[in-house]
Amino acid sequence: MWLKPEEILLKNAFKLWVTEKDNEYFVLQRRRGYGEGGGGLTGLLVGTLDTVLDSTSKVAPYRILHHTPDSQVYWSIACGVTKEEIVQHWDWLQQNIMRTLSVFDSSEDITSFVQGKIRGLIAEEGKTSLVLEDDPEKFREALLRFEKWFELAPEEKLVTYYSCSYWKGKVPCQGWLYLSTNFLCFYSYLLGAEVKLVISWDEIWRLEKTSNVILTESIHVLAHGEDHYFSMLLHLNETFVIMEQLASYSIKRLFDKEAFENEPALSDPLQITKRGLEAHAKSEQFRTFFRLPKEENLLEVHESFLWVPFSHFNTLGKICLSENYLCFASQDGSQCHVIIPMREVVNVEKPDSSSRALTVYVRGKRAMRFSEVRDYQRLANTIRSRCGISASPQHSASSEAIRGECQSLINHFEDNPDDVTLMVGQKDSSKAVSTEALMTVFHPQDVENLDPKMLKEKMKEQSWNIHFSEYGRGTSMFFNRKTRDLIVRGVPEALRGELWMLFSGAVNDMATHPGYYTELVEQSLGTSTLATDEIERDLHRSLPEHPAFQSDTGISALRRVLTAYAYRNPKIGYCQAMNILTSVLLLYAKEEEAFWLLVAVCERMLPDYFNRRIIGALVDQAVFEDLIREHLPQLRPAHRERCECGGLFFLRWHKSYSAARPGCAGLQHGGSYQLP
C-alpha cells in the first residue's frame, strides 16, 4: 500500500527495522520480530508496542523508504503485509522511477518528484472509496488493520475507529475499537496475549453510558448475556452517539429495509461515513426539537443574541438555518425558542453594522432582532435568497404584502368561481372537505349556563389568550417555560386544534403542501382496496356514542381522512387504532388539519406504532416490563407473572389477528426486543 510521504529519522529506524534491500534512492526494510528469524521475546515486545502506539507495522511489517545520498532524512512511501506485496512495490519503483531520477540535478528535485508520484498513486487509488473521509491517509491505514485482523466480508464498510481500553474481567486491555456498518470490533495485543472481539449490531441488547468507582466513564454493551465495557475514550460522547446510530440502523434494516429509501446517506451501507452519521444526527435532533418536516436538514448554525421583548433583555443562543426555516434556541437556561418559516419573512435589515445585528420582519408586523452575529452579512444574504427578497430590500409594510395576496385571491376566485364552493364545502357532499371541527358543530357552547367544568375550560382559554397577547400567536410565537406550564395544566377544548397543529409541526406540513389533501381526497374516493374495505368496516366503531359519528357528516369526514392517508402511504395503508385517533382529531380540528395531524403522529412522532408490525408498541411493552422488574422488585411475583402473561397474550392475539386480517399483517419476529 502506498503511503503519504512522511519524514523518518534513520537513527530511530535502525532500532526496530532491518534493511533487506537498498539502492541509491530507496530502502526496503522488515520489522524486527517478523519474517525469518522472528518471534521470541523481540516479537512479543515489538508487537505490543505496535498495537498500543497505533502503528501500521502490526499488520504491515514491511516498508519502503526514499532517501537521497546527501541527506540524512528518509521518507516512508509504502508498506506491505507480506513480502510478496512489498516486493511488487519495489519492482514498480525500479521499473518506473529509477530511470527518471537520473535526469534531475538536485536532491530536492528528486524528492519532490518521488513525493508527487506517490501522492498521485494514492489519489488514484482512493478517489472513489475514501473521498468522503476526514483524513484519508490515516483511514487507509486503519482500514488495512481492520481487514487484516477481523477477516470480515469484503463489502463490510468501516465507519470509524477509536483508541480505548476493553475490560476483560478486571484487567483493562489497551487496543482499538472499530465501528463498521454491521459490527462492533475490538483488537488488542499485549505481550503475546491477543484479544479479538466481534459483535453484530443486531445482537446487542443494551447500549448505555455508565460510571462507577473504578470506571469514571465507560460504554456498556450487553450482547448474548455478556457484559462488555469500553473506557479511556478520548471522545466518549461522540463514540456513543455513533454506536447508538449504527445499532439503531441495523435493527431497522431487519424490520423495514424501505425506511432508508429517502435517506441517501444511509440507504447504501457502503456509503455510510462518520461525517454523514454526524450530519444526519444533527439534522434529526434539529427536526425533532423544532417539530419540522422530515425534509428539512440543518445547514448552518450561528451563535447570536435574540432580543426578547416580554423580558426586555437579550438571550444568548444559536440560530439554526434549514432550507425553509429560521430557528433560534436559547442556551442561557431561559428555555426560549422561536420558529420562523421563510414563507413568513417579508424583510431583512441590517440596522447597525457595528453591532453585527439583523432584524427579521415577519408577517403580522412582528420583528425579530438578532445581534452579535459573527457572519451576519452572509446570513442576511442567505435569508434573502431563500425568501425571494431583493438584495436591497425596500421598506414595505407587511400589510401591503398581505393586501397584495388578498387581491390575488380575489382575482383568482373571480376567474374560478367553483373554487369558492369547494373551499366552503358546499359543492358535492361526497367530495367536499369540511372546514369546521366536529366539536363546534355537535357541541355548541352555551355561554349563559356554564357548569364548573366549562368554567374551568374558560379560565384555561383566558390564560392562553393572555399568553398569546404577550408572547405572540402562530408559528412565530415565543416558546418558553410558561408555554410548557400551560400545556401541563391542560389545553382547553376550544384551542386544541390550533395548538395541536402548532406544537406537532403539522401546521408547517399543511402550509407547504397547499391543495395536497383535496387532491388526495379526489384521487382516493371511489377506489377499492384492502385498506378501504377495512376502513369501511371500522367507520361505525369509531366513538359510536358521540353524536358527531352518529351522522353522515362525521362518518364521511372520517372516511375521507383515513382513505386519503391510506392512499398517501400505501406501505402502511390502514391499521388498527387509526380510526380512534382520527376521530378524536376531527372533534377538535378541521378536516384538513386532522389529516396533517395524523401524518405527524404516524410518520414523525410515533413512526413505529402505526404500521404493520407495531414494533414501537412491542418495544415499549418490553421496556416497561424491564423497568418494573428493575425498579419495582417489591411487586409480588404473581403480579409480575400476570403482567408477563398479559404481554404474551398480546403477542399471541396479534399474531392470530394478523393471520385473520392480512391487511393488518403484524409481527414477523416474535418476542420482546430491547433496543439501545
C-alpha positions as CSV (number, residue, x, y, z in Angstrom):
1,M,0.0,0.0,0.0
2,W,1.3,3.4,-1.0
3,L,1.7,5.9,1.9
4,K,1.6,9.6,2.1
5,P,5.4,10.5,2.3
6,E,6.4,11.3,5.9
7,E,9.9,12.1,7.4
8,I,11.6,9.4,9.4
9,L,14.9,9.7,11.2
10,L,17.1,6.8,10.2
11,K,18.8,6.5,13.6
12,N,15.5,5.7,15.2
13,A,14.5,3.3,12.4
14,F,17.5,1.1,12.9
15,K,16.3,0.0,16.4
16,L,13.1,-1.7,15.2
17,W,13.7,-2.3,11.5
18,V,16.1,-4.5,9.5
19,T,17.2,-3.4,5.9
20,E,16.8,-6.2,3.3
21,K,17.3,-4.3,0.1
22,D,18.6,-0.8,-0.8
23,N,19.9,1.3,-3.6
24,E,20.8,4.9,-4.2
25,Y,17.3,6.2,-3.7
26,F,15.2,3.5,-1.9
27,V,15.4,1.2,1.1
28,L,13.3,-1.9,1.7
29,Q,13.0,-2.8,5.4
30,R,11.5,-5.5,7.6
31,R,10.1,-5.0,11.1
32,R,12.1,-6.8,13.8
33,G,10.3,-9.9,15.2
34,Y,8.6,-10.7,11.8
35,G,9.5,-12.9,8.9
36,E,12.5,-15.2,9.0
37,G,14.1,-15.3,12.5
38,G,11.1,-13.5,14.0
39,G,9.2,-14.4,17.2
40,G,10.6,-14.8,20.6
41,L,10.8,-12.0,23.1
42,T,11.6,-9.4,20.5
43,G,8.5,-10.3,18.5
44,L,6.3,-10.0,21.6
45,L,7.7,-6.6,22.6
46,V,7.6,-5.2,19.1
47,G,4.0,-6.5,18.5
48,T,2.8,-5.0,21.8
49,L,4.4,-1.7,21.0
50,D,2.9,-1.6,17.6
51,T,-0.7,-2.2,18.8
52,V,-0.5,0.3,21.7
53,L,1.0,3.1,19.7
54,D,-1.3,2.6,16.7
55,S,1.4,1.6,14.3
56,T,0.7,0.1,11.0
57,S,3.6,-2.3,11.5
58,K,1.5,-4.9,13.3
59,V,-0.3,-5.6,10.0
60,A,2.3,-4.2,7.6
61,P,5.7,-5.4,8.8
62,Y,7.4,-4.3,5.6
63,R,8.0,-0.8,4.3
64,I,9.9,1.1,1.6
65,L,11.8,4.4,2.3
66,H,13.0,7.1,-0.1
67,H,16.2,9.0,0.5
68,T,18.9,10.8,-1.4
69,P,22.7,10.3,-1.0
70,D,23.4,13.7,0.6
71,S,20.5,13.7,3.1
72,Q,20.0,12.1,6.5
73,V,16.2,12.3,6.2
74,Y,14.2,9.3,4.9
75,W,10.6,9.3,3.7
76,S,8.2,6.4,4.1
77,I,6.3,5.8,0.9
78,A,5.0,2.3,1.0
79,C,4.1,-0.6,3.4
80,G,3.1,-4.2,2.9
81,V,1.5,-7.1,4.8
82,T,3.6,-9.7,3.1
83,K,6.9,-9.8,1.5
84,E,5.4,-10.6,-1.9
85,E,3.3,-7.4,-1.7
86,I,6.2,-5.1,-0.8
87,V,8.4,-6.7,-3.5
88,Q,5.8,-5.7,-6.1
89,H,6.0,-2.1,-4.9
90,W,9.8,-2.3,-5.0
91,D,9.8,-3.7,-8.6
92,W,7.4,-1.0,-9.7
93,L,9.8,1.7,-8.4
94,Q,12.7,0.1,-10.1
95,Q,10.9,-0.1,-13.5
96,N,9.1,3.3,-13.5
97,I,11.0,5.7,-11.2
98,M,14.8,4.8,-11.1
99,R,15.5,5.7,-14.8
100,T,13.7,9.1,-14.5
101,L,15.6,10.1,-11.3
102,S,18.9,10.2,-13.1
103,V,17.7,13.2,-15.1
104,F,17.4,15.5,-12.1
105,D,20.4,17.6,-10.9
106,S,19.5,18.4,-7.3
107,S,18.3,16.2,-4.4
108,E,15.3,18.5,-3.7
109,D,14.0,17.9,-7.2
110,I,14.4,14.2,-6.9
111,T,12.5,14.1,-3.6
112,S,9.7,16.4,-4.9
113,F,9.3,14.2,-8.0
114,V,9.0,11.0,-5.9
115,Q,6.6,12.6,-3.4
116,G,4.4,13.9,-6.2
117,K,4.3,10.5,-7.9
118,I,3.4,8.7,-4.7
119,R,0.6,11.2,-3.9
120,G,-0.7,10.7,-7.5
121,L,-0.9,7.0,-7.0
122,I,-2.7,7.4,-3.7
123,A,-5.2,9.8,-5.1
124,E,-5.9,7.4,-8.0
125,E,-6.5,4.5,-5.6
126,G,-8.7,6.4,-3.1
127,K,-10.7,8.8,-5.3
128,T,-13.8,6.6,-5.1
129,S,-13.8,5.0,-1.7
130,L,-12.1,7.4,0.6
131,V,-13.0,10.8,-0.8
132,L,-15.6,11.4,2.0
133,E,-13.2,10.6,4.9
134,D,-11.8,13.4,7.0
135,D,-8.3,12.0,6.9
136,P,-8.0,9.6,4.0
137,E,-4.4,8.6,4.8
138,K,-5.0,7.6,8.4
139,F,-8.2,5.9,7.4
140,R,-6.5,3.8,4.8
141,E,-4.1,2.6,7.5
142,A,-6.9,1.8,9.9
143,L,-8.8,0.0,7.1
144,L,-5.8,-2.1,6.4
145,R,-5.6,-3.2,10.1
146,F,-9.4,-3.8,10.2
147,E,-9.4,-6.1,7.2
148,K,-6.3,-8.0,8.4
149,W,-7.4,-8.5,12.0
150,F,-11.0,-9.4,11.6
151,E,-11.3,-11.0,8.1
152,L,-14.9,-10.0,7.6
153,A,-16.7,-9.9,4.3
154,P,-15.0,-7.7,1.6
155,E,-18.1,-5.5,1.4
156,E,-18.1,-4.6,5.1
157,K,-17.7,-0.9,5.4
158,L,-15.5,0.6,8.2
159,V,-17.1,3.8,9.5
160,T,-14.7,5.0,12.2
161,Y,-12.2,3.8,14.9
162,Y,-11.1,4.9,18.3
163,S,-8.3,4.1,20.8
164,C,-9.7,2.7,24.1
165,S,-9.4,0.1,26.9
166,Y,-11.5,-3.0,26.9
167,W,-12.2,-4.5,30.4
168,K,-11.8,-8.3,30.2
169,G,-12.8,-9.2,33.7
170,K,-10.9,-6.8,36.0
171,V,-8.0,-6.3,33.6
172,P,-8.0,-3.5,31.0
173,C,-6.7,-4.3,27.6
174,Q,-5.5,-1.3,25.6
175,G,-6.4,-1.5,22.0
176,W,-8.6,-0.2,19.2
177,L,-12.3,-0.1,18.8
178,Y,-13.6,-0.4,15.2
179,L,-17.2,0.5,14.2
180,S,-18.4,-0.8,10.9
181,T,-21.9,-0.8,9.3
182,N,-22.7,-4.3,10.8
183,F,-20.2,-5.0,13.5
184,L,-18.6,-3.6,16.7
185,C,-15.0,-4.9,16.8
186,F,-12.1,-4.6,19.2
187,Y,-8.5,-5.7,18.9
188,S,-5.6,-5.7,21.5
189,Y,-2.2,-7.3,21.5
190,L,-0.2,-7.2,24.8
191,L,2.9,-9.4,25.3
192,G,1.6,-12.2,23.1
193,A,-2.0,-12.1,24.5
194,E,-4.3,-11.3,21.7
195,V,-7.9,-10.1,22.4
196,K,-10.3,-10.0,19.5
197,L,-13.9,-9.1,19.8
198,V,-16.6,-9.1,17.1
199,I,-20.2,-8.2,18.0
200,S,-23.0,-7.8,15.4
201,W,-25.1,-4.7,16.0
202,D,-28.4,-6.6,15.8
203,E,-27.1,-8.9,18.7
204,I,-26.8,-6.0,21.2
205,W,-29.4,-6.0,23.9
206,R,-28.3,-2.9,25.8
207,L,-26.1,0.0,25.0
208,E,-25.5,2.7,27.6
209,K,-23.0,5.1,29.2
210,T,-22.1,4.1,32.7
211,S,-19.8,5.1,35.6
212,N,-18.7,3.6,38.8
213,V,-15.9,3.7,41.3
214,I,-13.4,2.0,39.1
215,L,-14.5,3.4,35.7
216,T,-15.4,7.1,35.8
217,E,-17.0,6.9,32.3
218,S,-17.4,4.0,30.1
219,I,-19.7,2.5,27.4
220,H,-21.5,-0.7,28.5
221,V,-22.5,-3.2,25.8
222,L,-24.7,-6.2,26.6
223,A,-24.8,-8.9,24.0
224,H,-25.6,-12.7,24.3
225,G,-25.9,-12.2,28.1
226,E,-22.3,-11.0,28.4
227,D,-21.2,-7.5,29.6
228,H,-18.6,-5.6,27.7
229,Y,-17.1,-2.3,29.0
230,F,-15.0,0.2,26.9
231,S,-13.3,3.1,28.7
232,M,-10.4,5.6,28.3
233,L,-12.2,7.0,25.2
234,L,-11.0,10.5,24.2
235,H,-14.4,11.4,22.7
236,L,-16.8,9.2,24.7
237,N,-20.0,11.1,23.8
238,E,-19.1,11.1,20.1
239,T,-18.3,7.4,20.1
240,F,-21.6,6.6,22.0
241,V,-23.7,8.6,19.5
242,I,-22.2,6.8,16.5
243,M,-22.6,3.4,18.2
244,E,-26.2,4.2,19.0
245,Q,-26.9,5.2,15.4
246,L,-25.3,2.1,13.9
247,A,-27.2,-0.2,16.3
248,S,-30.5,1.5,15.6
249,Y,-30.0,1.4,11.8
250,S,-29.1,-2.2,11.9
251,I,-32.3,-3.1,13.8
252,K,-34.4,-1.0,11.5
253,R,-33.0,-2.7,8.4
254,L,-34.1,-6.1,9.9
255,F,-37.7,-4.9,10.0
256,D,-38.1,-2.3,7.3
257,K,-35.5,-2.1,4.6
258,E,-37.6,0.5,2.8
259,A,-37.3,3.0,5.6
260,F,-33.9,4.3,4.3
261,E,-35.1,4.9,0.7
262,N,-35.4,8.7,1.3
263,E,-32.0,8.9,3.2
264,P,-29.2,8.8,0.5
265,A,-26.5,8.9,3.2
266,L,-28.0,5.7,4.9
267,S,-29.7,3.8,2.1
268,D,-26.4,2.1,1.0
269,P,-24.4,0.8,3.9
270,L,-21.2,1.0,1.8
271,Q,-21.7,4.8,1.6
272,I,-22.1,5.4,5.4
273,T,-19.3,7.6,6.8
274,K,-18.7,9.2,10.2
275,R,-19.2,12.6,8.7
276,G,-22.6,11.5,7.2
277,L,-23.7,10.0,10.5
278,E,-22.8,13.1,12.4
279,A,-24.7,15.4,9.9
280,H,-27.7,13.1,10.0
281,A,-27.8,13.0,13.8
282,K,-27.6,16.8,14.0
283,S,-30.4,17.2,11.4
284,E,-32.6,14.7,13.1
285,Q,-32.1,16.4,16.5
286,F,-32.9,19.7,14.8
287,R,-36.1,18.5,13.3
288,T,-37.2,16.8,16.5
289,F,-36.6,19.8,18.7
290,F,-38.4,22.3,16.4
291,R,-41.0,19.8,15.1
292,L,-40.1,20.4,11.5
293,P,-40.9,18.4,8.4
294,K,-38.7,15.4,7.7
295,E,-37.4,17.0,4.5
296,E,-35.6,19.8,6.5
297,N,-31.8,19.5,7.1
298,L,-29.6,21.6,9.3
299,L,-27.5,23.7,7.0
300,E,-25.9,26.5,9.2
301,V,-25.6,27.3,12.9
302,H,-24.7,30.8,14.1
303,E,-24.3,31.9,17.7
304,S,-26.1,35.2,18.5
305,F,-28.3,37.1,20.9
306,L,-32.1,37.5,20.4
307,W,-34.0,40.4,21.9
308,V,-36.9,39.1,23.9
309,P,-39.5,41.9,24.1
310,F,-41.5,40.4,27.0
311,S,-38.4,40.1,29.2
312,H,-36.6,43.2,27.9
313,F,-33.2,41.6,27.6
314,N,-31.0,39.7,25.0
315,T,-30.9,36.0,25.4
316,L,-27.9,34.0,24.2
317,G,-28.5,31.2,21.8
318,K,-28.0,29.7,18.4
319,I,-29.6,30.4,15.0
320,C,-30.3,27.2,13.2
321,L,-31.0,27.5,9.5
322,S,-32.5,24.9,7.2
323,E,-33.9,25.0,3.7
324,N,-37.2,26.6,4.7
325,Y,-36.9,27.6,8.4
326,L,-35.0,30.0,10.6
327,C,-35.0,28.8,14.2
328,F,-33.5,30.1,17.4
329,A,-32.9,28.2,20.7
330,S,-31.6,29.9,23.8
331,Q,-28.6,28.5,25.8
332,D,-28.8,30.6,28.9
333,G,-31.4,28.5,30.8
334,S,-34.4,30.5,29.7
335,Q,-35.7,27.7,27.5
336,C,-36.8,30.1,24.9
337,H,-37.0,29.2,21.2
338,V,-38.6,30.6,18.1
339,I,-39.5,29.0,14.7
340,I,-39.7,31.4,11.8
341,P,-40.8,29.9,8.5
342,M,-39.2,31.5,5.5
343,R,-42.6,31.9,3.9
344,E,-43.5,34.3,6.8
345,V,-40.4,36.6,6.3
346,V,-41.2,39.8,4.5
347,N,-37.9,41.7,5.0
348,V,-34.4,41.5,6.4
349,E,-32.4,44.6,7.5
350,K,-29.0,45.3,9.0
351,P,-29.7,48.4,11.1
352,D,-26.2,48.7,12.7
353,S,-23.1,47.1,11.2
354,S,-21.1,47.9,14.3
355,S,-23.1,45.5,16.5
356,R,-23.4,42.9,13.7
357,A,-27.2,42.8,14.1
358,L,-30.0,41.6,11.9
359,T,-33.7,42.4,12.1
360,V,-36.1,39.9,10.5
361,Y,-39.6,41.2,9.8
362,V,-42.4,38.6,9.9
363,R,-46.0,38.9,8.7
364,G,-48.2,40.4,11.3
365,K,-46.0,43.4,11.9
366,R,-43.5,41.5,14.1
367,A,-39.8,41.8,14.1
368,M,-37.0,39.6,15.5
369,R,-33.7,41.3,16.3
370,F,-30.6,39.2,16.4
371,S,-27.3,40.8,17.5
372,E,-23.6,39.8,17.7
373,V,-23.9,37.5,14.7
374,R,-20.4,36.8,13.6
375,D,-21.1,36.3,9.9
376,Y,-24.2,38.5,9.8
377,Q,-23.7,39.6,6.2
378,R,-23.7,36.1,4.7
379,L,-26.6,35.1,6.9
380,A,-28.7,38.1,5.7
381,N,-27.9,37.2,2.1
382,T,-28.9,33.6,2.7
383,I,-32.2,34.5,4.3
384,R,-33.0,36.9,1.5
385,S,-32.2,34.4,-1.2
386,R,-34.4,31.8,0.4
387,C,-37.3,34.2,0.9
388,G,-37.1,35.8,-2.5
389,I,-36.2,39.2,-1.1
390,S,-34.1,41.5,-3.2
391,A,-30.5,42.3,-2.1
392,S,-31.5,46.0,-1.5
393,P,-34.9,45.5,0.2
394,Q,-37.5,48.3,0.2
395,H,-39.1,49.3,3.5
396,S,-42.5,47.9,2.6
397,A,-45.1,47.3,5.3
398,S,-46.3,43.8,5.9
399,S,-49.9,45.0,5.4
400,E,-49.1,45.8,1.8
401,A,-47.8,42.3,1.2
402,I,-50.9,40.8,2.8
403,R,-53.2,43.2,0.8
404,G,-51.5,42.0,-2.4
405,E,-52.1,38.4,-1.5
406,C,-55.7,39.1,-0.8
407,Q,-56.1,40.9,-4.1
408,S,-54.6,37.9,-6.0
409,L,-57.0,35.5,-4.2
410,I,-60.0,37.8,-5.2
411,N,-58.8,37.8,-8.8
412,H,-58.4,34.0,-8.8
413,F,-61.9,33.4,-7.4
414,E,-63.4,35.8,-9.8
415,D,-62.0,33.8,-12.7
416,N,-62.7,30.4,-11.0
417,P,-66.0,30.7,-9.0
418,D,-66.3,27.0,-8.5
419,D,-63.2,27.0,-6.2
420,V,-65.2,29.1,-3.7
421,T,-67.9,26.5,-3.2
422,L,-65.2,23.8,-3.0
423,M,-63.4,25.6,-0.2
424,V,-66.5,26.1,1.9
425,G,-67.7,22.6,1.4
426,Q,-70.9,23.3,-0.5
427,K,-70.3,21.7,-3.8
428,D,-70.5,17.9,-3.8
429,S,-71.1,16.4,-0.3
430,S,-69.3,13.2,-1.3
431,K,-66.1,15.1,-2.2
432,A,-66.4,18.2,-0.1
433,V,-63.8,18.9,2.6
434,S,-65.5,20.2,5.8
435,T,-64.0,23.3,7.3
436,E,-65.1,23.2,10.9
437,A,-64.1,20.9,13.8
438,L,-66.9,18.5,14.7
439,M,-67.0,19.5,18.3
440,T,-68.1,23.1,17.4
441,V,-70.9,21.7,15.3
442,F,-72.3,18.9,17.6
443,H,-71.5,20.5,20.9
444,P,-72.2,24.3,20.7
445,Q,-71.2,26.1,23.9
446,D,-73.9,27.6,26.0
447,V,-72.3,30.8,27.3
448,E,-75.2,31.6,29.7
449,N,-75.2,28.3,31.6
450,L,-71.6,27.4,32.5
451,D,-71.1,24.3,34.7
452,P,-67.9,24.0,36.8
453,K,-66.2,22.1,34.0
454,M,-67.0,24.6,31.4
455,L,-66.0,27.4,33.7
456,K,-62.6,25.8,34.2
457,E,-62.2,25.5,30.4
458,K,-63.0,29.2,30.0
459,M,-60.3,30.0,32.6
460,K,-57.7,27.9,30.7
461,E,-58.7,29.6,27.5
462,Q,-58.3,33.0,29.1
463,S,-54.9,32.1,30.3
464,W,-53.9,31.1,26.8
465,N,-55.2,34.3,25.4
466,I,-53.2,36.3,27.8
467,H,-50.1,34.2,26.8
468,F,-50.8,34.9,23.2
469,S,-51.0,38.7,23.7
470,E,-47.6,38.6,25.5
471,Y,-45.6,36.1,23.5
472,G,-47.3,36.1,20.1
473,R,-49.6,33.6,18.4
474,G,-49.0,31.3,15.5
475,T,-45.9,29.7,14.0
476,S,-43.5,32.5,15.1
477,M,-44.6,32.8,18.7
478,F,-42.1,32.6,21.6
479,F,-41.9,29.2,23.3
480,N,-40.7,29.2,26.9
481,R,-41.3,27.8,30.4
482,K,-44.7,29.5,30.7
483,T,-45.8,27.8,27.5
484,R,-44.8,24.4,28.9
485,D,-46.6,25.1,32.2
486,L,-49.8,26.0,30.3
487,I,-49.6,22.7,28.4
488,V,-49.1,20.7,31.6
489,R,-52.2,22.4,33.1
490,G,-54.2,21.2,30.1
491,V,-55.1,22.6,26.7
492,P,-58.7,24.0,26.5
493,E,-61.0,22.3,24.1
494,A,-61.5,25.5,22.0
495,L,-57.8,25.7,21.3
496,R,-56.8,22.1,21.0
497,G,-56.9,22.0,17.2
498,E,-54.8,25.2,16.8
499,L,-52.3,24.2,19.5
500,W,-52.0,20.6,18.3
501,M,-51.2,21.8,14.8
502,L,-48.7,24.2,16.2
503,F,-46.8,22.0,18.7
504,S,-46.8,18.9,16.4
505,G,-45.4,20.8,13.4
506,A,-48.4,19.8,11.3
507,V,-49.1,23.5,10.6
508,N,-45.9,23.6,8.6
509,D,-46.7,20.5,6.6
510,M,-50.1,21.9,5.7
511,A,-48.7,25.3,4.8
512,T,-46.0,23.8,2.5
513,H,-48.5,21.5,0.7
514,P,-51.5,23.7,-0.3
515,G,-54.2,21.7,-2.0
516,Y,-52.5,18.4,-1.4
517,Y,-55.2,16.9,0.8
518,T,-58.0,18.0,-1.6
519,E,-56.2,16.2,-4.4
520,L,-55.7,13.1,-2.3
521,V,-59.5,13.0,-1.5
522,E,-60.4,13.3,-5.1
523,Q,-57.9,10.6,-6.2
524,S,-58.7,8.2,-3.4
525,L,-62.5,8.3,-3.2
526,G,-64.1,5.5,-5.2
527,T,-61.0,3.3,-5.1
528,S,-61.4,-0.2,-3.7
529,T,-58.5,-1.8,-1.9
530,L,-58.0,-4.0,1.1
531,A,-57.4,-0.8,3.2
532,T,-60.6,0.8,2.1
533,D,-62.5,-2.4,3.0
534,E,-61.1,-2.3,6.5
535,I,-61.8,1.4,6.8
536,E,-65.5,0.8,5.9
537,R,-65.7,-2.0,8.5
538,D,-64.3,0.2,11.3
539,L,-66.1,3.5,10.5
540,H,-69.1,2.9,12.8
541,R,-66.8,1.6,15.5
542,S,-65.1,4.9,16.0
543,L,-66.5,6.7,19.0
544,P,-70.0,5.3,18.3
545,E,-71.6,7.0,21.3
546,H,-70.5,10.5,20.2
547,P,-73.2,12.4,18.2
548,A,-70.6,13.6,15.7
549,F,-70.2,10.0,14.5
550,Q,-73.9,9.1,14.5
551,S,-74.4,11.3,11.5
552,D,-73.2,11.2,7.9
553,T,-71.2,14.4,8.5
554,G,-68.7,12.8,10.9
555,I,-68.6,9.4,9.2
556,S,-67.9,11.0,5.8
557,A,-65.1,13.2,7.2
558,L,-63.6,10.2,8.9
559,R,-63.8,8.1,5.7
560,R,-62.1,10.8,3.7
561,V,-59.2,11.3,6.1
562,L,-58.5,7.6,6.5
563,T,-58.8,6.9,2.8
564,A,-56.6,9.8,1.9
565,Y,-53.9,8.7,4.3
566,A,-54.0,5.1,3.0
567,Y,-53.7,6.5,-0.5
568,R,-50.8,8.7,0.6
569,N,-48.9,5.9,2.4
570,P,-49.8,2.5,0.8
571,K,-47.0,0.8,2.7
572,I,-49.0,1.3,5.9
573,G,-52.4,1.8,4.4
574,Y,-54.7,1.4,7.4
575,C,-54.1,-0.3,10.7
576,Q,-55.9,-0.6,13.9
577,A,-56.4,2.5,16.2
578,M,-56.1,4.9,13.3
579,N,-59.9,5.3,13.3
580,I,-60.0,6.1,17.0
581,L,-57.1,8.6,16.7
582,T,-58.6,10.3,13.7
583,S,-62.0,10.5,15.3
584,V,-60.5,12.5,18.2
585,L,-58.6,14.7,15.9
586,L,-61.7,15.5,13.9
587,L,-63.5,16.6,17.0
588,Y,-61.1,19.4,17.6
589,A,-59.5,20.2,14.3
590,K,-60.7,20.9,10.8
591,E,-60.7,18.1,8.4
592,E,-57.5,19.0,6.5
593,E,-55.8,19.8,9.8
594,A,-56.9,16.4,11.2
595,F,-55.2,14.8,8.1
596,W,-51.9,16.5,8.7
597,L,-52.1,15.8,12.4
598,L,-52.5,12.1,11.5
599,V,-49.5,12.4,9.2
600,A,-47.4,14.0,12.0
601,V,-48.3,11.2,14.5
602,C,-47.9,8.3,12.2
603,E,-44.8,9.4,10.4
604,R,-42.8,11.6,12.8
605,M,-44.0,11.4,16.4
606,L,-44.8,7.6,16.6
607,P,-43.5,6.1,13.4
608,D,-43.2,2.6,14.9
609,Y,-46.7,2.4,16.3
610,F,-49.0,2.9,13.4
611,N,-47.5,0.4,10.9
612,R,-48.0,-3.3,10.1
613,R,-45.6,-4.6,12.6
614,I,-46.3,-2.2,15.5
615,I,-42.7,-2.6,16.6
616,G,-42.8,0.5,18.7
617,A,-45.6,-0.8,20.8
618,L,-43.8,-4.2,21.3
619,V,-40.5,-2.5,22.2
620,D,-42.2,-0.1,24.7
621,Q,-44.0,-3.1,26.3
622,A,-40.7,-5.0,26.7
623,V,-39.0,-1.8,28.1
624,F,-42.0,-1.4,30.5
625,E,-41.6,-5.0,31.8
626,D,-37.9,-4.5,32.3
627,L,-38.5,-1.2,34.2
628,I,-41.0,-2.9,36.5
629,R,-38.6,-5.8,37.1
630,E,-35.7,-3.4,37.8
631,H,-37.3,-0.5,39.7
632,L,-40.3,-2.2,41.4
633,P,-39.0,-5.5,42.7
634,Q,-41.3,-5.2,45.7
635,L,-44.2,-6.2,43.4
636,R,-45.4,-9.7,44.1
637,P,-44.0,-12.3,41.7
638,A,-47.5,-13.4,40.9
639,H,-48.4,-9.9,39.8
640,R,-45.3,-9.7,37.5
641,E,-46.3,-13.1,36.0
642,R,-49.8,-11.7,35.3
643,C,-48.1,-8.7,33.5
644,E,-45.9,-11.0,31.5
645,C,-48.8,-13.3,30.7
646,G,-50.7,-10.2,29.5
647,G,-47.8,-9.4,27.2
648,L,-47.6,-12.9,25.9
649,F,-51.4,-12.9,25.3
650,F,-51.0,-9.6,23.4
651,L,-48.3,-11.1,21.2
652,R,-50.4,-14.3,20.5
653,W,-53.5,-12.2,19.9
654,H,-51.7,-10.0,17.4
655,K,-50.3,-13.0,15.5
656,S,-53.7,-14.6,15.2
657,Y,-55.4,-11.3,14.4
658,S,-52.9,-10.6,11.7
659,A,-53.4,-14.0,10.2
660,A,-57.1,-13.5,10.1
661,R,-56.8,-10.0,8.7
662,P,-53.9,-9.9,6.1
663,G,-54.3,-6.1,5.7
664,C,-53.0,-5.7,9.2
665,A,-50.1,-8.1,8.7
666,G,-48.4,-8.0,12.0
667,L,-45.4,-9.3,13.9
668,Q,-42.9,-11.1,11.7
669,H,-40.4,-11.7,14.6
670,G,-42.0,-12.9,17.8
671,G,-40.7,-12.0,21.2
672,S,-39.5,-8.9,23.0
673,Y,-36.8,-6.6,21.8
674,Q,-34.5,-4.3,23.7
675,L,-33.2,-1.5,21.5
676,P,-30.4,0.9,22.5
